[in-house]
Amino acid sequence: MAETNGATRQKMEFQAEVQQLLHLVVHSLYSNKEIFLRELVSNASDACDKLRFEVAQHPELFEGDGELKIWIDYDRDARTVTIRDNGIGMSREEAVAHLGTIAKSGTREFLQRLGAEGQADARLIGQFGVGFYSAFIVADRVTVRSRRAGLPASAGVLWECAMTGDAAGTFEVTEIERPERGTEVVLHLREGEDEFLSGVRLRELIRKYSDHILWPILMRKERWDEGRGELVKEEEWEQVNRASALWARPKQEIAEEEYVEFYKHVAHDFEAPLSWVHAKVEGRHEYTMLLYLPQRAPFDLFERTPRHGLKLYVRRVFVLEDAERLLPRYLRFVRGVVDAADLPLNVSREMLQDSREIEAIRAGVTKRVLGLLEQLAKNEPEKYARFWREFGRVLKEGIIEDPANRERIAALLRFASTHSDSPEETVSLDDYLGRMKPGQERIYYLTAESFAAARHSPHLEAFRKKGVEVLLLTDRIDEWWVAYLPEYKGKPLASVAKGEMDAALLSEEEKKAREEADERLKPLLERLQAALGERVKAVRVSSRLTEAPACLVVEEHEPGMQLARLLRELGQDAPAHKPILELNPTHPVIAKLQAAPDEDFAEWALLLYEEALLAEGGKLEDPAAFVQRMNRLLLTA
């Protein structure tokens, strides 16, 4: 707070993030100015929705006026555009909180992305829930008058902000008398924005962006004045939108453009959706759903407490803004509405979220979304590839969270693999099954921190030589979900960095050579085991190496070394399993190691272990000692 003027007027400073946001809005986001009207009308619609919900338990909040509406007007002389509603309104505290701060996590990342991408990423404004600030794209001063439903007329609030002069970066809040509930937003337009001082232009934008809004949007009638040669406003108001629930209309009567504009309203997105599904379910539970897949992931998709969910209506009455229980968490990117016919209106949100009816709707919504993804994957692979790039990491969470749909979700996963040796994730599990070698019974995969680390891993050498495809998994969540998918269509998943090399992939000659190497190198294996001590569980001859001298593996049913590292990074206790050191019996380094003098053997053994650890993606306990050891042994050699 900067200063206090009198008893009721206060001049306050914006939160630092809001100042930065306003600067970007004013100086960068000019690619699509007209969206300010859609954002402000959407806010007014939300205010009406919220009041309609609250009066279910507190009918007195209607204050004798139950007809919820939105009014839009302009004043050519004053150069203002006004958006007014008789919805829930704001108290003084709410006006300060909602209009002066951004109370969401991920603020810094949002602003960085907005600043970096500028005009191309103006869509983030709506997604972030700060669509109000889009007013400053066309206005250099904004005045807001509001009163929350249920408060006395003396509890009105006046909020004012100018983006010019000494007052820039601050706003004033004043207590005022306001008999009517709801909110009025007055935009004082900048020079050069006269196009919005036109009833024809404003009507065009309302029909383009807000025709589907449930509440009537009213403007003054206009008639042509021959003497003045212009349209003049009359006192009578007329409705300029259809004000019908889009989802309740028959699909064949809805144009694609209407679906797209409704998505932009409900998702606060500036782009068209990737795809959508509109369906009505009848039977034990009756409900209608209109579900959308966005083209891009919102910036806060991986925040710990993101606000994502569907809008819930009951017989077209708004009930809940972010109904998380209508979707499993791994589908939190889906936007849209669900309108139920048999839910009660007069229950608390907590009871509603935990009801059996909601669980049934959740199962139906999940089924429809997965069906939509399956259709995209089958019929529109380019669209699905885009979806996967944006939301693939989230969909993988479903393997863990949704056992009932695990196999369906698994079929939707996409991977990089040794088949293409490309980081592009285009390979499905069904693609993999179709390329399996005769006699191959497992789906092989390798987890690593990056595609480069996976691609060059020594664990792949024998598989590459035999032409056996290996899936390359490099997302952090991969270590977790593979533990929940032991098999796919009867084929077990197996890590190439665990256990012994699959005997089914070895020829009789290779098995015999392995037995001979075991016998021949037995003394060396024992010496290495003694030299490395507690660092390793065992030392053995490898069947998976063809080029590298050694590698580290773990037992087949133990957590992988990558998972252990991730757990430690998260501050959790990692399993205390020791790795197994495997040797390539044909590598020259192993022959040199056999001939190493006793005084240098322990050093060579430790160096071999540390090189295998680095190749596997691990970290050295003492990097400086490793460098000194390598230099010393190089000089000796």
C-alpha positions, 0 to 999 in steps of 0.5 A, a space after each residue: 500500500 502506498 498511501 491512504 487518502 481520507 477514510 474510504 479512498 486508498 491508493 495501492 500498488 499492484 503486485 509486482 507480477 501484475 505490473 509486469 503483466 500490464 506492461 506486456 499487455 500494453 506494449 506487446 499484445 496487439 495481434 488480436 485486440 478484439 478479444 478484450 470484449 470476449 474476456 470481459 463478457 466471459 467474466 460477466 457470465 461467470 459472475 452470473 453463473 456463481 450467483 445462480 449457484 449460490 442462490 440455490 442455498 441463499 435465495 435472498 441474494 437475488 435481492 428481488 431481481 432473478 433475471 440475470 443479464 449482461 449489458 454492453 454500451 458505448 459512449 462515442 463522446 466520452 470514448 468509453 465502452 461499458 460491460 455491466 452484469 447483475 451477477 455475484 459482484 465483488 466486495 472491497 476485499 475481493 476487488 483488491 484481491 482479484 484485480 490487484 494480485 495474481 494469486 496463482 502458482 507458476 506466476 513467474 514462469 507464466 510471465 517469462 513465457 508471455 514476455 518471451 513469446 509476445 504476441 504469439 502467446 497472447 492466449 496465455 492471458 485467458 488461460 491464466 485466469 487474468 482475462 480482466 487485464 486484456 482491457 488494457 489492450 484497448 484502454 488506458 484507463 479502467 473504472 470498475 464499480 461493484 457490490 457483492 450480492 447480499 451486502 448493503 448498498 453502502 458496501 459498494 466499491 470503486 476500483 480505478 486504474 490509469 496506465 498513463 502519468 504518475 499513477 501508472 502502476 497503482 490503482 485506487 479503491 474507494 467505498 461507494 454507495 451502489 444500490 444495484 448488485 453486480 459489476 460494471 467495467 468502464 473502458 476509457 479507450 486509447 487514441 486510435 481505438 475508435 472502431 469499438 465505439 460502434 454498435 455494429 462492431 460490438 454486435 459483430 464481436 458479441 455474435 462472433 465470440 459470445 453468442 453461446 453465453 447462457 445469459 442474455 447480452 443486451 445492447 441499446 437498439 439503434 436506428 438510422 438518422 437521416 439528418 445526422 447520417 449515422 446510427 443513433 441509440 434508442 432507450 430500449 434494450 435488445 438481446 443480441 446473443 442467442 443465450 442458449 446452452 450450446 451443448 443442449 442443442 442437437 449436434 447437427 444444428 451446431 456449426 464447427 465455428 460455434 464449437 470453436 468459439 464455445 471452446 475459446 470461451 470455456 477454456 479461455 484459449 485464443 486458439 481453436 481446439 485440437 478436437 472435441 466430442 459432444 455426446 448425450 448419455 441416457 439410462 441410469 444416469 442422464 447427462 450431456 458432455 461437450 469435451 475439448 482437447 486443447 492444441 497446447 499445454 497450459 503453462 501450469 499443467 505440472 503445477 502441484 495444485 493446478 486449477 483444471 477441470 470441467 464446468 459442471 451444470 445441473 439442468 443448465 444451472 451452473 454448479 461448479 467451476 473446476 470440477 476435478 472429480 469429473 476427470 481423473 487427474 491424468 486427463 486434467 488437460 481436457 476442457 468443456 462442460 458436463 450438464 447432469 439431469 439427475 443431480 441435486 442443486 441444494 447439496 454442498 460442493 463437497 457432497 457433490 464431489 463425492 456422490 455416486 452419480 459423479 463417479 458414474 459421470 467420471 467413468 463415462 467422461 473418461 471413456 469418451 476422452 479415451 475414445 476420442 484419443 483412439 480415434 485421433 491416433 487411428 484416423 488423424 495421426 498428425 493431430 495425435 502426434 501434436 497431442 502427444 508432444 503437448 500432453 504425452 507426459 500427463 497421459 502416462 500418469 494414467 498407467 499408474 492412476 487408472 487400472 481399469 483403463 490401463 491397457 487402453 492408455 498403454 495403447 495410446 503411449 508413444 516412444 522413441 526406439 532403436 528402430 528409428 534412432 530418432 528422439 521423435 516419439 512415434 512408436 506405439 506398443 502395437 508397432 513394437 509387437 508387429 516388429 518383434 523377432 521370431 521367438 522374442 517374448 518380451 518388450 524391451 525398454 531402457 530408461 535414461 536421463 536423455 535420449 543421447 544417454 539412452 541411445 549410446 548406452 552399452 546395455 543396447 549393444 547386443 540388442 542392436 547387433 541382433 536387430 532387436 528393437 528397444 524402447 528408449 524412455 527418457 521422461 522422469 515418470 517412465 521409471 514409475 509407470 513401467 512398474 505398473 504395466 508388467 505386460 501388454 497384450 500378454 508380452 512382458 515388459 523387460 528392462 535391458 539394464 536388469 537381470 541376465 541377457 534373455 537366453 531366448 535371444 542367445 544362440 547355442 554358440 553364444 551360450 557356449 562361449 559364455 560358459 567358457 568365458 565364465 571358467 576362463 575369467 573366474 580368477 579375474 572375477 574373484 579379484 575384481 569382487 575383492 577389490 571393489 568390495 561393497 560397491 558391487 553385489 557381484 562381478 560376472 561375464 556379460 552376454 549383452 556387451 559387444 563394444 564397451 568393456 563393462 556395464 552395471 546392471 541390477 537384478 531383474 526385480 529390483 528398482 533401476 539405478 535411474 529410479 534410485 537417483 530420481 528418489 534421491 533428487 526428490 529427497 527420499 530414501 532410495 533402495 539400498 540395492 548394489 549393482 552388478 558389474 558385467 564384463 565384456 570377455 572379448 574386450 582388450 581392456 579386460 585382457 590388460 586387466 588380467 595382466 595388471 600387477 597387484 599394486 595397480 589392480 585395485 586402481 584399475 578395478 575402481 576405474 573400470 567400475 567408475 567408467 561403467 557408472 558414468 556410462 550408465 548415467 550415474 554420478 561419481 562420489 569423488 570426481 577429482 579422485 577419478 581424474 587423478 586415478 585416470 591420469 596416474 594410470 595413464 602415465 603408468 601405462 
